[in-house]
Amino acid sequence: MKQNDIAAIVLIVAIAGVFSFFVANTIIGNPKNDPVQVEDVTPIKSTFPTPDNRVFNDKSIDATVEIQGGGTGSDRVFEN
């Protein structure tokens, strides 16, 4: 490479860097222009409200109870 080629590449890279800096500033913007909005958080209480009876029914089926299949042949479900 000749010295003129290297100087041309350096000039092109510098112009592209300055151009991309200004384009990024217009797209992204300054953080000082966009203040952050934060929601208020409600404090945690030590009491817990009673659950709704429609959702937590004490007479419902307990999914944690193991169900036993009936008799022999329960492992041959798909055989005739």
QUIJOCOR-V603121 format. One line per field, one symbol per residue. psi: psi as a letter, one per 30 degrees, with the letter a starting at -180 (. if undefined). burial: 1 if it has 16 or more other C-alpha atoms within 10 Angstrom, else 0. A space follows every 50 residues. Layout:
BEGIN
psi->???
burial->???
END
This chain:
BEGIN
psi->kleeeeeeeeeeeeeeeeeeeeeeeeeelkfffjlkkklkkklklfkklk lkffejkfglkjffkkkklkalgffiegk.
burial->00000000000000000000000000000000000000000000000000 000000000000000000000000000000
END
